[in-house]
Amino acid sequence: MSITQSFFVLTLAIFGAASDNPIADRKCIVISDGDLVMHERKSGQEFPYYVYMIPKGTEYDDQRWILESVGGDHYKLKNKFSGRYLVYGTFDYFLTAGAAVREMDHFKFTADGTGKYDISSKANGHPRSRGKNWGVMKDGEKHYFTVENCQE
């Protein structure tokens, strides 16, 4: 293999790997934990706008989150269906609101090297899955979620 071909292959590998990284400004992501996916409850449902873990199935916009950079390595998470932002709510439950202006509602994604990410806020809170059809709560311990690009 010539030097030019080697350089070309290396360049493709680097840019191919970079494009697979789901964590970047304006990227659409889906956050899951095993066979459960994080979604925002709709306005007509019980506990509207709270964030729950539900069984995976067909991917819908209420399960999709758009990353919006707030500088550095932190992001706001905007729900694609409602346009509302992931925030800490009452009693440490996660829900969505019209704005994510508090620093505690800005999140960092730390990779574990296997495709999973610990999601932490600037206030060092971590979302935690509590199981099927349960609300997502804040925790002080790391919890690794699978984060993938949306299937659009």
Backbone as a printed PyTorch tensor [residue, N CA C, xyz], in Angstrom:
tensor([[[  0.8570,  -1.1710,   0.0000],
         [  0.0000,   0.0000,   0.0000],
         [  0.9020,   1.2320,   0.0000]],

        [[  0.5980,   2.1940,  -0.8460],
         [  1.4270,   3.3920,  -0.9310],
         [  1.1580,   4.3120,   0.2560]],

        [[  2.0270,   5.2800,   0.4320],
         [  1.8730,   6.2450,   1.5220],
         [  0.5790,   7.0290,   1.3390]],

        [[  0.2570,   7.3990,   0.1200],
         [ -0.9720,   8.1440,  -0.1610],
         [ -2.2010,   7.3140,   0.1990]],

        [[ -2.2010,   6.0400,  -0.1780],
         [ -3.3310,   5.1660,   0.1520],
         [ -3.4420,   4.9890,   1.6630]],

        [[ -2.3200,   4.8150,   2.3320],
         [ -2.3240,   4.6550,   3.7880],
         [ -2.9020,   5.8900,   4.4600]],

        [[ -2.4750,   7.0700,   4.0040],
         [ -2.9840,   8.3200,   4.5580],
         [ -4.4950,   8.4330,   4.3360]],

        [[ -4.9580,   8.0600,   3.1450],
         [ -6.3760,   8.1190,   2.8160],
         [ -7.1880,   7.1910,   3.7260]],

        [[ -6.7190,   5.9770,   3.9270],
         [ -7.4010,   5.0090,   4.7940],
         [ -7.4320,   5.5160,   6.2310]],

        [[ -6.3090,   6.0640,   6.7050],
         [ -6.2430,   6.6040,   8.0610],
         [ -7.2200,   7.7720,   8.2150]],

        [[ -7.2730,   8.6570,   7.2330],
         [ -8.1860,   9.7960,   7.2710],
         [ -9.6350,   9.3230,   7.3230]],

        [[ -9.9840,   8.3460,   6.5070],
         [-11.3460,   7.7970,   6.5380],
         [-11.6670,   7.1970,   7.8970]],

        [[-10.7290,   6.4900,   8.4710],
         [-10.9450,   5.8700,   9.7830],
         [-11.1750,   6.9340,  10.8490]],

        [[-10.3730,   7.9910,  10.8220],
         [-10.5090,   9.0450,  11.8310],
         [-11.8460,   9.7610,  11.6790]],

        [[-12.1660,  10.1990,  10.4570],
         [-13.4170,  10.9290,  10.2660],
         [-14.6300,  10.0220,  10.3920]],

        [[-14.5050,   8.7720,  10.0300],
         [-15.6040,   7.8250,  10.2120],
         [-15.8930,   7.6190,  11.6820]],

        [[-14.8420,   7.4940,  12.4900],
         [-15.0230,   7.3170,  13.9320],
         [-15.6200,   8.5720,  14.5470]],

        [[-15.1690,   9.7350,  14.1070],
         [-15.6840,  10.9840,  14.6550],
         [-17.1590,  11.1610,  14.3240]],

        [[-17.5840,  10.7530,  13.1400],
         [-18.9800,  10.9340,  12.7620],
         [-19.8920,   9.9690,  13.5090]],

        [[-19.3620,   8.8860,  14.0370],
         [-20.1560,   7.9420,  14.8080],
         [-20.4170,   8.4350,  16.2270]],

        [[-19.6470,   9.4150,  16.6960],
         [-19.8200,   9.9390,  18.0400],
         [-21.1600,  10.6660,  18.1110]],

        [[-22.0810,  10.1810,  18.9300],
         [-23.3960,  10.8170,  18.9750],
         [-23.4120,  12.1330,  19.7480]],

        [[-22.3470,  12.4430,  20.4830],
         [-22.3420,  13.6200,  21.3440],
         [-21.7100,  14.8030,  20.6220]],

        [[-22.5430,  15.6900,  20.1030],
         [-22.0870,  16.9060,  19.4340],
         [-23.2700,  17.8590,  19.3090]],

        [[-22.9740,  19.1380,  19.1830],
         [-24.0070,  20.1560,  19.0680],
         [-24.9520,  19.8510,  17.9060]],

        [[-26.2460,  19.9730,  18.1750],
         [-27.3280,  19.7770,  17.2000],
         [-27.5420,  18.3250,  16.7790]],

        [[-26.8630,  17.3850,  17.4270],
         [-27.0800,  15.9640,  17.1140],
         [-28.3750,  15.5050,  17.7710]],

        [[-29.0540,  14.5980,  17.1140],
         [-30.2640,  13.9720,  17.6400],
         [-29.8610,  12.6270,  18.2410]],

        [[-30.2130,  12.4090,  19.5130],
         [-29.8330,  11.1680,  20.1930],
         [-31.0450,  10.4880,  20.8240]],

        [[-30.8640,   9.1950,  21.0850],
         [-31.8130,   8.3910,  21.8430],
         [-31.0330,   7.8160,  23.0160]],

        [[-31.6120,   7.8880,  24.2140],
         [-30.9520,   7.4360,  25.4390],
         [-31.6850,   6.2000,  25.9430]],

        [[-30.9560,   5.0960,  26.0900],
         [-31.6060,   3.8590,  26.5320],
         [-30.8070,   3.1850,  27.6380]],

        [[-31.4910,   2.2800,  28.3210],
         [-30.9060,   1.4910,  29.4000],
         [-31.4240,   0.0670,  29.2150]],

        [[-30.5990,  -0.7780,  28.6160],
         [-31.0490,  -2.1340,  28.3050],
         [-32.1650,  -2.0840,  27.2760]],

        [[-33.3200,  -2.6790,  27.6100],
         [-34.4450,  -2.6930,  26.6670],
         [-35.4390,  -1.5600,  26.9190]],

        [[-35.0030,  -0.5440,  27.6730],
         [-35.8540,   0.6090,  27.9740],
         [-35.2850,   1.8620,  27.3200]],

        [[-36.1710,   2.7780,  26.9510],
         [-35.7460,   4.0280,  26.3200],
         [-36.3600,   5.2070,  27.0850]],

        [[-35.5940,   6.2880,  27.1940],
         [-36.0460,   7.4790,  27.9010],
         [-36.9890,   8.2760,  26.9940]],

        [[-38.1610,   8.6550,  27.5330],
         [-39.0990,   9.4560,  26.7420],
         [-39.8190,  10.4560,  27.6270]],

        [[-40.3450,  11.4800,  26.9800],
         [-41.1130,  12.5090,  27.6670],
         [-42.5940,  12.1640,  27.5620]],

        [[-43.2810,  12.1870,  28.7020],
         [-44.7320,  11.9530,  28.6750],
         [-45.4270,  13.1530,  28.0560]],

        [[-46.4830,  12.8770,  27.3160],
         [-47.1940,  13.9280,  26.5840],
         [-48.2140,  14.6420,  27.4770]],

        [[-48.6810,  15.7810,  26.9980],
         [-49.5700,  16.6330,  27.7940],
         [-50.8680,  15.9430,  28.2010]],

        [[-51.3880,  14.9910,  27.4470],
         [-52.6310,  14.3160,  27.7980],
         [-52.4580,  13.1150,  28.7150]],

        [[-51.2230,  12.7480,  29.0200],
         [-50.9530,  11.5770,  29.8550],
         [-50.8660,  11.9640,  31.3310]],

        [[-50.9760,  10.9400,  32.1900],
         [-50.7680,  11.1670,  33.6140],
         [-49.3240,  11.6240,  33.8180]],

        [[-49.1150,  12.5880,  34.6960],
         [-47.8000,  13.1830,  34.9570],
         [-47.1680,  13.7180,  33.6680]],

        [[-47.8730,  14.6270,  32.9780],
         [-47.3400,  15.1440,  31.7130],
         [-45.9930,  15.8240,  31.8980]],

        [[-45.1700,  15.6770,  30.9010],
         [-43.8380,  16.2740,  30.7950],
         [-42.8010,  15.6430,  31.7180]],

        [[-43.1790,  14.6460,  32.4910],
         [-42.1660,  13.9190,  33.2590],
         [-41.4490,  12.9550,  32.3200]],

        [[-40.2210,  12.6140,  32.6640],
         [-39.4030,  11.7450,  31.8240],
         [-39.4380,  10.3400,  32.4140]],

        [[-39.8320,   9.3800,  31.6020],
         [-40.0070,   7.9890,  32.0170],
         [-39.1560,   7.0730,  31.1530]],

        [[-38.9320,   5.8620,  31.6300],
         [-38.2930,   4.8050,  30.8470],
         [-39.3980,   3.8490,  30.4080]],

        [[-39.4860,   3.6180,  29.1000],
         [-40.5060,   2.7270,  28.5550],
         [-39.8310,   1.6670,  27.6880]],

        [[-40.5250,   0.5480,  27.4060],
         [-39.9290,  -0.4820,  26.5460],
         [-39.6110,   0.0650,  25.1510]],

        [[-38.4840,  -0.3900,  24.6200],
         [-38.1060,   0.0020,  23.2580],
         [-39.0910,  -0.5930,  22.2730]],

        [[-39.2790,   0.1080,  21.2160],
         [-40.1260,  -0.3290,  20.1110],
         [-39.8140,   0.5780,  18.9500]],

        [[-40.8590,   1.0360,  18.2750],
         [-40.6670,   2.0080,  17.2080],
         [-40.1870,   3.3110,  17.8230]],

        [[-39.1890,   3.9230,  17.2090],
         [-38.6340,   5.1720,  17.7390],
         [-39.5170,   6.3470,  17.3270]],

        [[-39.9870,   7.0960,  18.3170],
         [-40.8200,   8.2720,  18.0740],
         [-40.1100,   9.5230,  18.5740]],

        [[-40.6110,  10.7020,  18.1590],
         [-39.9610,  11.9580,  18.5250],
         [-39.9510,  12.2220,  20.0260]],

        [[-40.8960,  11.6500,  20.8010],
         [-40.8710,  11.8810,  22.2470],
         [-39.7170,  11.1350,  22.9210]],

        [[-39.0100,  10.2930,  22.1640],
         [-37.8290,   9.5780,  22.6630],
         [-36.5350,  10.1990,  22.1370]],

        [[-36.6600,  11.1950,  21.2940],
         [-35.4870,  11.8080,  20.6590],
         [-35.1310,  13.1130,  21.3640]],

        [[-33.8370,  13.3190,  21.5420],
         [-33.3280,  14.5060,  22.2270],
         [-32.2950,  15.1920,  21.3420]],

        [[-32.4130,  16.4990,  21.2000],
         [-31.4680,  17.2850,  20.4150],
         [-30.4860,  17.9310,  21.3940]],

        [[-29.1960,  17.7280,  21.1460],
         [-28.1620,  18.3270,  21.9880],
         [-27.9250,  19.7690,  21.5500]],

        [[-27.9260,  20.6850,  22.5140],
         [-27.6190,  22.0900,  22.2430],
         [-26.4680,  22.4980,  23.1520]],

        [[-25.3380,  22.8180,  22.5520],
         [-24.1450,  23.1550,  23.3210],
         [-24.3570,  24.4360,  24.1270]],

        [[-23.8880,  24.4110,  25.3700],
         [-23.8940,  25.6160,  26.2120],
         [-22.4560,  26.0640,  26.4740]],

        [[-21.5300,  25.5000,  25.7180],
         [-20.1140,  25.8330,  25.8780],
         [-19.3910,  24.7310,  26.6170]],

        [[-18.1240,  24.6020,  26.3240],
         [-17.3490,  23.5330,  26.9410],
         [-17.8820,  22.1910,  26.4930]],

        [[-18.0280,  21.2810,  27.4280],
         [-18.5170,  19.9410,  27.0840],
         [-19.8930,  19.6620,  27.6890]],

        [[-20.6920,  20.7090,  27.9080],
         [-22.0370,  20.5620,  28.4620],
         [-23.0910,  20.9270,  27.4170]],

        [[-24.2520,  20.2760,  27.5590],
         [-25.3380,  20.4350,  26.5960],
         [-26.6780,  20.5620,  27.3080]],

        [[-27.6000,  21.2720,  26.6580],
         [-29.0070,  21.2030,  27.0210],
         [-29.5930,  20.0960,  26.1590]],

        [[-30.5870,  19.3750,  26.6800],
         [-31.2560,  18.3160,  25.9230],
         [-32.6800,  18.7570,  25.6160]],

        [[-32.9640,  18.9540,  24.3400],
         [-34.2710,  19.4240,  23.8910],
         [-35.0520,  18.2540,  23.2990]],

        [[-36.2540,  18.0140,  23.8250],
         [-37.0780,  16.9290,  23.3070],
         [-37.5760,  17.2890,  21.9120]],

        [[-37.3970,  16.3740,  20.9730],
         [-37.7440,  16.6600,  19.5820],
         [-39.2530,  16.8010,  19.3830]],

        [[-40.0570,  16.0910,  20.1600],
         [-41.5080,  16.1480,  20.0060],
         [-42.0670,  17.4780,  20.5100]],

        [[-41.7160,  17.8470,  21.7310],
         [-42.3360,  19.0060,  22.3800],
         [-41.5200,  20.2900,  22.2740]],

        [[-40.2180,  20.1680,  22.0260],
         [-39.3580,  21.3510,  22.0320],
         [-39.0170,  21.8160,  23.4350]],

        [[-39.3440,  21.0060,  24.4370],
         [-39.0660,  21.3420,  25.8390],
         [-37.7300,  20.7230,  26.2550]],

        [[-37.1420,  21.2550,  27.3230],
         [-35.8000,  20.8590,  27.7540],
         [-35.8240,  19.9750,  28.9970]],

        [[-34.8900,  19.0220,  29.0380],
         [-34.7300,  18.1520,  30.2040],
         [-34.2070,  18.9810,  31.3720]],

        [[-34.9070,  18.9290,  32.5100],
         [-34.5180,  19.6800,  33.7110],
         [-34.7850,  18.8370,  34.9550]],

        [[-34.1480,  19.2500,  36.0590],
         [-34.4790,  18.6630,  37.3540],
         [-35.7930,  19.2550,  37.8090]],

        [[-36.6980,  18.4050,  38.2690],
         [-37.9800,  18.8740,  38.7610],
         [-38.0950,  18.6580,  40.2600]],

        [[-39.3310,  18.6290,  40.7370],
         [-39.5830,  18.4400,  42.1580],
         [-39.2420,  17.0240,  42.5980]],

        [[-38.7850,  16.9010,  43.8060],
         [-38.4590,  15.6120,  44.4230],
         [-37.4560,  14.8040,  43.6020]],

        [[-36.5530,  15.5020,  42.8930],
         [-35.4610,  14.8950,  42.1250],
         [-35.9120,  14.0900,  40.9120]],

        [[-37.1340,  14.2800,  40.4530],
         [-37.5760,  13.6580,  39.2040],
         [-37.1610,  14.5380,  38.0310]],

        [[-36.8730,  13.9080,  36.8960],
         [-36.5970,  14.6590,  35.6790],
         [-37.8990,  14.9160,  34.9470]],

        [[-38.0060,  16.1080,  34.3930],
         [-39.1430,  16.4660,  33.5710],
         [-38.6560,  17.4280,  32.5000]],

        [[-39.5720,  17.9460,  31.6970],
         [-39.1650,  18.9160,  30.6860],
         [-39.8250,  20.2530,  30.9790]],

        [[-39.1480,  21.3290,  30.5680],
         [-39.6360,  22.6910,  30.7780],
         [-39.3360,  23.5120,  29.5280]],

        [[-39.9360,  24.6870,  29.4640],
         [-39.7650,  25.5460,  28.3020],
         [-38.3590,  26.0720,  28.1130]],

        [[-37.5630,  26.0720,  29.1720],
         [-36.1800,  26.5630,  29.0740],
         [-35.3080,  25.7910,  30.0540]],

        [[-34.0190,  25.7480,  29.7450],
         [-33.0400,  25.1110,  30.6410],
         [-31.9870,  26.1600,  30.9670]],

        [[-32.3730,  27.1280,  31.7760],
         [-31.4890,  28.2580,  32.0540],
         [-30.5700,  28.0210,  33.2500]],

        [[-30.9390,  27.0850,  34.1120],
         [-30.0950,  26.8150,  35.2850],
         [-28.9180,  25.9410,  34.8720]],

        [[-27.7480,  26.2210,  35.4380],
         [-26.5750,  25.4050,  35.1250],
         [-26.7770,  23.9500,  35.5200]],

        [[-27.5800,  23.7090,  36.5420],
         [-27.8150,  22.3210,  36.9580],
         [-28.5870,  21.5300,  35.9000]],

        [[-29.1460,  22.2220,  34.9040],
         [-29.8770,  21.5650,  33.8200],
         [-29.0440,  21.4570,  32.5470]],

        [[-27.7260,  21.6110,  32.6870],
         [-26.7830,  21.4390,  31.5780],
         [-26.0010,  20.1620,  31.8490]],

        [[-25.8850,  19.3030,  30.8460],
         [-25.3870,  17.9490,  31.0560],
         [-24.1250,  17.6430,  30.2610]],

        [[-23.2940,  16.8080,  30.8660],
         [-22.0490,  16.3320,  30.2570],
         [-22.1800,  14.8280,  30.0490]],

        [[-21.6530,  14.3360,  28.9380],
         [-21.6860,  12.9150,  28.6140],
         [-20.2620,  12.3760,  28.7060]],

        [[-20.0280,  11.4510,  29.6310],
         [-18.7040,  10.8630,  29.8100],
         [-18.7450,   9.4150,  29.3390]],

        [[-17.9860,   9.1280,  28.2820],
         [-17.9790,   7.7870,  27.6800],
         [-17.2300,   6.8020,  28.5600]],

        [[-17.7000,   5.5560,  28.5530],
         [-16.9920,   4.4910,  29.2720],
         [-16.1580,   3.6350,  28.3310]],

        [[-16.1870,   3.9470,  27.0230],
         [-15.3980,   3.2070,  26.0490],
         [-16.1310,   2.0470,  25.4040]],

        [[-17.3690,   1.7630,  25.8290],
         [-18.1340,   0.6500,  25.2580],
         [-19.4130,   1.1320,  24.5710]],

        [[-19.5340,   2.4350,  24.3500],
         [-20.7440,   2.9790,  23.7430],
         [-21.7560,   3.4640,  24.7570]],

        [[-21.3910,   3.4010,  26.0240],
         [-22.2870,   3.8840,  27.0740],
         [-21.7150,   5.1720,  27.6580]],

        [[-22.6180,   5.9800,  28.2030],
         [-22.2280,   7.2820,  28.7290],
         [-22.8600,   7.5120,  30.0950]],

        [[-22.0560,   8.0740,  30.9960],
         [-22.5960,   8.6070,  32.2390],
         [-23.0240,  10.0330,  31.9180]],

        [[-24.2400,  10.3680,  32.2530],
         [-24.7620,  11.7110,  32.0100],
         [-24.7660,  12.4240,  33.3560]],

        [[-24.0730,  13.5510,  33.4350],
         [-24.0080,  14.2740,  34.7020],
         [-24.2610,  15.7530,  34.4700]],

        [[-24.8410,  16.3970,  35.4710],
         [-25.1130,  17.8240,  35.3660],
         [-23.9680,  18.6090,  35.9950]],

        [[-24.0000,  19.9150,  35.8080],
         [-22.9940,  20.7690,  36.4360],
         [-23.1350,  20.7410,  37.9580]],

        [[-24.2830,  20.2970,  38.4520],
         [-24.5050,  20.1630,  39.8930],
         [-24.1620,  18.7530,  40.3690]],

        [[-23.5120,  17.9600,  39.4990],
         [-23.0790,  16.5960,  39.7870],
         [-24.2310,  15.6390,  40.0770]],

        [[-25.3610,  15.8620,  39.4470],
         [-26.4660,  14.9130,  39.5260],
         [-26.4610,  14.0400,  38.2880]],

        [[-26.8910,  12.8110,  38.4360],
         [-26.9060,  11.8440,  37.3430],
         [-28.3180,  11.2860,  37.1890]],

        [[-28.8650,  11.2600,  35.9590],
         [-30.1450,  10.5740,  35.7720],
         [-29.9900,   9.0840,  36.0660]],

        [[-31.0150,   8.4820,  36.6380],
         [-30.9940,   7.0490,  36.9220],
         [-32.3020,   6.4310,  36.4710]],

        [[-32.1690,   5.3690,  35.6960],
         [-33.3300,   4.5860,  35.2930],
         [-33.7940,   3.7780,  36.5010]],

        [[-35.1080,   3.7850,  36.7490],
         [-35.6460,   2.9930,  37.8540],
         [-36.4800,   1.8270,  37.3600]],

        [[-36.4540,   1.5890,  36.0380],
         [-37.1690,   0.4480,  35.4930],
         [-38.3350,   0.8570,  34.6150]],

        [[-38.9760,  -0.1640,  34.0630],
         [-40.0690,   0.0080,  33.1000],
         [-41.2170,   0.8280,  33.6840]],

        [[-41.6020,   1.8690,  32.9310],
         [-42.7360,   2.7340,  33.2640],
         [-42.5750,   3.4880,  34.5790]],

        [[-41.3410,   3.7390,  34.9620],
         [-41.0430,   4.5410,  36.1440],
         [-40.3570,   5.8220,  35.7140]],

        [[-40.5470,   6.8760,  36.5050],
         [-39.9090,   8.1520,  36.2270],
         [-38.4010,   8.0740,  36.4160]],

        [[-37.6850,   8.8710,  35.6470],
         [-36.2280,   8.9700,  35.7650],
         [-35.9290,   9.9470,  36.8930]],

        [[-35.0300,   9.5420,  37.8030],
         [-34.7100,  10.3670,  38.9640],
         [-33.2400,  10.7540,  38.9910]],

        [[-32.9640,  11.8110,  39.7370],
         [-31.5950,  12.2610,  39.9590],
         [-30.9390,  11.3550,  40.9920]],

        [[-29.6600,  11.0770,  40.7660],
         [-28.8860,  10.2450,  41.6810],
         [-27.5040,  10.8650,  41.8200]],

        [[-26.8180,  10.5610,  42.8900],
         [-25.4610,  11.0480,  43.1010],
         [-24.4050,  10.1230,  42.5380]],

        [[-24.8110,   8.9450,  42.0940],
         [-23.8700,   7.9480,  41.5740],
         [-23.9150,   7.9070,  40.0520]],

        [[-22.8140,   7.4850,  39.4520],
         [-22.7590,   7.3300,  37.9990],
         [-23.7080,   6.2170,  37.5570]],

        [[-24.2930,   6.4150,  36.3980],
         [-25.1640,   5.4120,  35.7880],
         [-24.9400,   5.5080,  34.2860]],

        [[-24.5910,   4.4230,  33.6460],
         [-24.2320,   4.4520,  32.2350],
         [-25.4070,   4.0560,  31.3520]],

        [[-25.7460,   4.9590,  30.4300],
         [-26.8060,   4.7570,  29.4450],
         [-26.1820,   4.5140,  28.0750]],

        [[-26.8930,   3.7900,  27.2270],
         [-26.5100,   3.6910,  25.8250],
         [-27.0490,   4.9390,  25.1360]],

        [[-26.1810,   5.6290,  24.4140],
         [-26.5730,   6.8370,  23.6860],
         [-26.2660,   6.6000,  22.2140]],

        [[-27.3000,   6.6930,  21.3880],
         [-27.1460,   6.4300,  19.9540],
         [-27.7520,   7.5700,  19.1480]],

        [[-27.3070,   7.6990,  17.9100],
         [-27.9190,   8.6630,  17.0010],
         [-29.3490,   8.2350,  16.7040]],

        [[-30.2310,   9.2080,  16.4760],
         [-31.6180,   8.9220,  16.1150],
         [-31.6720,   8.1820,  14.7840]],

        [[-32.7080,   7.3800,  14.6120],
         [-32.9280,   6.6410,  13.3590],
         [-33.8410,   7.4690,  12.4670]],

        [[-33.3000,   8.4700,  11.8260],
         [-34.1600,   9.3510,  11.0180],
         [-34.0260,   9.0800,   9.5710]]])
